[in-house]
Amino acid sequence: MANSVNIPSDMLPEDGRFGSGPSKIRPEQVAALDAGATTLLGTSHRQRPVRQLVGSIREGLESFFRVPDGYEIALGNGGASCFWEIACASLITRRAAYGAYGSFSAKFAASAAAAPFLEDPVIYKGEPGTYRLPEFTEDADAYCWAHNETSTGVAAPVRRVEGSVGQGAITLVDGTSAAGALPVDVSQTDAYYFSPQKAFGSDGGLWVAVLSPTAVERAARVEANAGLPGASRWVPPFLSLTKALDNSRKDQTLNTPAVATLIMMENQVRWLNDNGGMDWATARCAKSASILYSWAERSEYAKPFVADEGARSHAVVTIDLDDAVPASEVVAALRENGIVDTSGYRKLGRNQLRVGVFPSVEPSDVAALTACIDYVVEHL
Ligand SMILES: *Cc1c(COP(=O)(O)O)cnc(C)c1O
């Protein structure tokens, strides 16, 4: 079948992957797989070579996030979705308070609501396209929200709820699409957790968490109490943060990890640090995002979805299109030309484009993308 629109090849970005996760994986990361083809791939994760890889990821992330004294990097299998269940099993004592303003922030709250041994969470709900932080809540022992709501392209502040430390509550922030792309002070959190298939441009399947000493103590206490006779809580080994941490401290994971994911992650963390770490990465993402937002502001048929400029994400950019320009047709035409994964979040149901502008994406490719969108809209 002929393409509906043929974009001239000199207009195309060098790399057409703009997904919000899974996201672009740099060729150098794939080359790292090749370099480890006989020394790492297909070898035991309990032996030195793979453990060194995990050690390098943990050290690299400590440096990237400038972790305060006593904070530790833990990792395990199952992605950020698994970390929500770990938090329900091992971190929330009785009741958590949530900021919920999109698909991902709401999912963690739903997990806590479903846990029979936890009290119903208190949910502070925000409209899609805005954020809402949890507010001080009398009997809350954990405050939870997402740094970047990937479904809507909204970035929220990361700072502790006033009074939360005094009441002994911990702060759990989902950094899945933010970590590596947006600035963060992890000292404002007790767990800042994420998956590697967004800004870290690796494959999915893993969760990583920056943990405070308070979170580590909380997990030890919650898990010890769950082991007492008559306790109603069940902490399966897979959801034990303490077990995950014990393994992480030995540069291992509780069960077998995807070594390829670790190799690509390790390469990305090193690449980010070698280029200047968080300052460099976040400036690069901010530049890419501003190319899109300012193009949309100038455009006659597009505009940024997030009204509050301060809440516009520098990691995942959402752009509303005029009703006369069906986003589904634009997305399909772009895909025919090798520009992929620019569709809005399905459940949001808007006439929208959504573009991942993680550090791996070249700002010049983002500029090329805007020209390609204009070309497609003109020629549809
Ligand atoms: C992608 C994403 C998740 C889910 O990550 P998985 O690795 O699929 O479990 C959770 N939270 C946010 C903010 C995300 O963007």
The ligand as an SDF file (V2000), in Angstrom:
LIG
                    3D

 15 15  0  0  0  0  0  0  0  0999 V2000
    5.6940    3.4290   32.7570 C   0  0  0  0  0  0  0  0  0  0  0  0
    5.3060    3.8660   34.1020 C   0  0  0  0  0  0  0  0  0  0  0  0
    5.0170    2.9470   35.1210 C   0  0  0  0  0  0  0  0  0  0  0  0
    4.9720    1.4640   34.8840 C   0  0  0  0  0  0  0  0  0  0  0  0
    6.2290    0.9600   34.6310 O   0  0  0  0  0  0  0  0  0  0  0  0
    6.3790   -0.6220   34.3840 P   0  0  0  0  0  0  0  0  0  0  0  0
    7.8260   -0.8010   34.1900 O   0  0  0  0  0  0  0  0  0  0  0  0
    5.5720   -0.9400   33.1540 O   0  0  0  0  0  0  0  0  0  0  0  0
    5.8380   -1.3050   35.5790 O   0  0  0  0  0  0  0  0  0  0  0  0
    4.7340    3.4370   36.3690 C   0  0  0  0  0  0  0  0  0  0  0  0
    4.7190    4.7540   36.6260 N   0  0  0  0  0  0  0  0  0  0  0  0
    4.9790    5.6720   35.6780 C   0  0  0  0  0  0  0  0  0  0  0  0
    4.9670    7.1240   36.0360 C   0  0  0  0  0  0  0  0  0  0  0  0
    5.2770    5.2560   34.3920 C   0  0  0  0  0  0  0  0  0  0  0  0
    5.5570    6.1650   33.4420 O   0  0  0  0  0  0  0  0  0  0  0  0
  1  2  1  0
  2  3  1  0
  2 14  2  0
  3  4  1  0
  3 10  2  0
  4  5  1  0
  5  6  1  0
  6  7  2  0
  6  8  1  0
  6  9  1  0
 10 11  1  0
 11 12  2  0
 12 13  1  0
 12 14  1  0
 14 15  1  0
M  END
$$$$
